[in-house]
């Protein structure tokens, strides 16, 4: 390939992109909006469980039970059952559930017929119920002046990533999604540029020069990768995304830029007009967005999600910035991402080459 010809086509395309006011405006607007969205999201996680309690005459019993877990458990007392019910229903003060002890609870515990009401909203996490039951049991033992006769042995099995004490903030969860949105914008821009050159037959004017089809294709691939990489790197810098093993993250971003370039070339070569290009770009990119949205719900990804081309990109961003992983852990997913990059780039350039040769 002729490097001078490729550089000339690259400069021409870069100038053509800068003159397209729509995509320049959308690019700048999107970048500003994504950065602002990131910084407006909560940056910390509150793991305190806030429970409401109605009790009468149990102040001395309840105090020692709740004081042992003040860091993770916050108990608020209410003067009437109706007030507790209203607080739980409305989430007043962040209260997620309530425990209502009957007025004669101490006597009923001794008699063996005490009944405690657990007030929970419909969407309360199921793991909170054992906590509330345990708290009520402890209060019952103290109210009766007794202690548990035996210790109950428990064994906890955690499926997926256990992030108790190390929760992921909404900001961190949004990083892969915002990065993907930036890459998505450049996919539309490259697809539109390629489609316009094909429709207006600008490519035929380029090919009457010493430039060959492979020079034209190489220039388009370099342009798409360059624009996508510049923007996603700028975004990650503005949202403090370069943490952990930065070289691994940079490699992932480069591969992600190549990946969306292949998609952009494919959509641009296949679309017949502006609406056709937009439809094809969305149709190709929507399935690829699934791993990015999956990052909002940490856990074990389904097998079919791991097969998607963008899974490696999202997993690398999350692994480096959130879990502190390095080459050893992320090597396999980066290899998979690289293979997808080769396949999509080859498919996009192949279809564009055939389209150019038929003009």
N, C-alpha and C positions, 0 to 999 in steps of 0.2 A: 504494500500500500504506500501511496505517496503522502508523506507526512505534511509537506507544504500544502497540498491540495486539501487534505483533511482539516488542517488549521484554518485555511481560508473559508471552507464551508462552515466550520465551527463559528468563526467570527461573524459570518453572514447571518447564521441562525440566531446567534446571540443578539445581534442588532435587531433582527426581525422580532424576536421575543420582546425586547425592550420597547419596541414601538407599538406593541399590542396593549393598549391602555387597559382593556378589560382584564386581561390576565395579570398584568402588573398590579392593578388596583386590588384584584381579588387576592393575589399573593401577599401583598403588604397587609391588607385588611385581615386576612386569615391569620397571618403570623402574629399580628398585634392582639387579635381576639384570643388566640390560643394561649399566648403568654399571660394576658390579663386573666383569663379563666383559671389558669394554673395557680396564680398567686392569690386569687380570691377563694380558693378551696381551703378547707381546714388543713392545717399542717401538723396537728397533734391528735392523739387518740386518748380519750378518757375511758379508762377501764373500770371506773368505780360503778358498782351496782347500787342503785338507790331504791330502797324499799320503804314503803309507808307502813306504819303499825298503829293499830288501835288497841289499847290495853287500859285496864283500870285496876289500880292497886298492884301492878307488876313492875313498877319503876326499879325497885331494888333488885329484882330478878333479871330484868331485861338488860340493865346497864353492864354487868360483867360479861354477859353473853356476846353483846355487840361490840364491846370495846376491844376484844381480841382481834377483830378484823377491820379496824377503822380504815386501813389503807385501801381495801378492796370493797368494803361494804359500808354504806351510809344509810342509817335508819332515821326516819323522821316520824315522830309521834303525832297523832291526831286526837282531838278531844271527843270525836263522835264517829260512829261507823259511816254515817252519810258523808262526812268530810273526807274520810279515807277513800270511799267509793268514787267520789267526784275527782279527787286528786289522781287516782289511778286511771280513770276514764279519760281525763284531759291531759295526763302527763305533766301535771304541775310540778315544777322544780326538777324535772327529769326523772320523776318516780315511775318505775316500770311495772311495779306490782305491789301488792299489799297483803299484810297478815292481820286478820281481825281476831283478837282473843276475846272470849266471852267474859262478862264482868266477874263471874264466879269461877274463873279458870283454875285457880289454885285448889279450891275445894273439889272441883270436878275431876282434877287430875288425880287427887288422892283417892277419890271414889272410882277412878278408872273409866270415866265416861266423858272426858273433856273433848270438845269439838272445836277445832280452829278452822276458820274460813280463809282460804288462799284466794286472793283477788288478783286476777291476771287478765290483761287484754287479749284479744284473739291472736295477735301477732307476736306475743312474747316468746322468746326462744325457749324450747323445751328444757334446756339444761338448767334454767333458773328454778324450775319446780323442785328438784332435789335439794337445792340450796335453801329454799324456803321451808321445805319439810324438815330439813336438818336443824334450821334455826328454831322452828317451833318445838322440835323434840328437845333441844337443849333447854329452852325456856321451861318446858314441862318438867324436866329432871330437876332443875333448880327450884322450880315452884314447889315440887313435892319434897324437896330436901334430900334428893337421892342422886346417885351418879350412875352412869351406864355400867352394868355388871361386867361386860366384856367389851373389848375393842373389836370393831368390825374391820376385817381386812378387805381392802379394795385393790382393784387392778384396773388401770385406765389404758385403753388402747386408742391411740390417736391415728385416724386415717387422714392422709394428706399431710400438709404442713401445719405443725402446731405452733401458732403464733401468740400463745398466751404470754403476756408480758412484753411482747414485741410486735404489736399490731402494726399493720401497714396503713398509713394515712391515705385519705382520698387523693391528696396530691400525688403521692407515689404511685397509686393505682392508675392515675390518669396519664402518666408519662408515656406509656406505649401507645395509648389511644391518640394523644395529641401529636406524637411523632408520625403516626400513621396518617393522620389527617393532612399533615404538611406534605407528606409524600404523595398522598392522593391528589392534592391540588396540582402538583407538578406532572402527575400522570395525565390529567386533563389538558394541561398546557402543551405538553409534548404531543399528545394525540391530535390536538387541534392544529398545531404547527405542521405536523406531517400530513394530515388530511388536506390542509389548505394548499400545500405545495403540490400534492398529487392532483387535486381538483383543478388548480390553475395551471398545471403542467410546468410549474417552475423547475421541477426536477429535470425535465428534458433540456431546458436551457443550461442547467448545470452540467449535464452529461455531454453536451457538445464541446465543452472545454476538455482539457486533459484529464479531468476527474473521471474516475471509473465508478461503477455502481458500488463496489465494496468500499471505496473512499466515502461515498455519500452515506452509506449505512454506518460506517464507523464514526463519521462526524455526528450523525444523529444520536447514536448510542452514547457518545462522549458528552454531547450537550445535555441529554436527559439525565445522565448520571451526575454531571457537574451541578446542574441546577437543583436537583433533588438533594444532593449531599450538602450543598452550601446552606440550603434552608433548614434541613433537619439538624445540622450541626449548630446553626445559629439558635434554633429553638431550644435544643438541649442545653446550650450554654446559658440562655436566658432563664431557664427554669431549674438551673443547678443540677442538670442531669449527668454531668461528667463526674461521677463518684465511683469509688471502687476500682476495679481493673479497667482503666480507661482504654488501653489498646484493644481489649476484647470488644468493648462497646463501639469503638471506631470501626473495627472490622465489620461488626454487625450492621452499622449504619451504611457503610459502603455497599455491602451486599444487598441491603434493603433498597438502596438507591438504584442499583443495577436491576433488581427485581421489578420495581415499578416502571423502570425504563422499558423493560421488555413488554410489560403490559401496555404501556403507552404506545409503543411502536405497533403492537398487535391491533389495538383499537384504531389508531390513526390510519393504518393500512387497510383495515376492513370497512371503516365507515365511509359512507358516500356523501354525507353532508354534516353540518354542525350538530343537528339533533341526533343523527345516526352515531356520530362519534361519542356524544355525551351518553347515549343509551348504552353503547357497547362498553364504554369505560366504567359506567356504574354496574353493568351486568357482570363485568369481570372482577371489579374491586369489592363489591358487596360480600361475596363469599370469603374474600381474603380479610375482611374486617372482623370476622368472628373471633380469631384469637386475641385481637386487640380489645374487643369488648369483654372477652373472657377474663382478661387481667383485672377487671373490676370486681370479680368474684373469685378470690384466691382459692385454690384447691387443685385436685388432680384433674388434668384435662382428659377429655374422652379421646379414644384412639383415633377417631376420624378427624378430630381437631388437630392432632399432631401431624396428620398427613398434609394439611394445608400448607401452601408455600410460605405464608407469613408467620407460621408458628415459631420458626427458628428466630426470626427477628424479635418478636414479642418476648419469647423466653429468654433471649440474650439480654434485652433491656431490663426485664424484671430481675433476672438472675444477678446481673452486675450491680444494678442500683439499689436493689432491695435485699437480696440474699447474700451479697458479697461473694458471688461465685467467680471462678477464673476459667482459664483455658481447660483445665482438667475436667470440670463439670460441664462446660458449655461446648466443648469441642465437637461432640456428635451432632448437636442441633445446628451448629454453624456449618458443618459439612453438608447436612441436609439442605440448609438454606442456600449454600453455594451451588449445589446440584440443581435446585429449582431455578436459580438465577441463570445458569447455563441453558437450561431447557427453555425457559420463557424468552430469553434474549435470542436464542437461535430460532425459535418459532416466530417471534415478532419480526426479526430481520429477514427471515426466509419469506414470509408473506409479503413484506414490503418490497423485497427484491422482485418477486413475481409480479406485483402490481406495477412496479416501475417499468419492468421489461415489456409489459403489455400496452404501455401508453403509446 
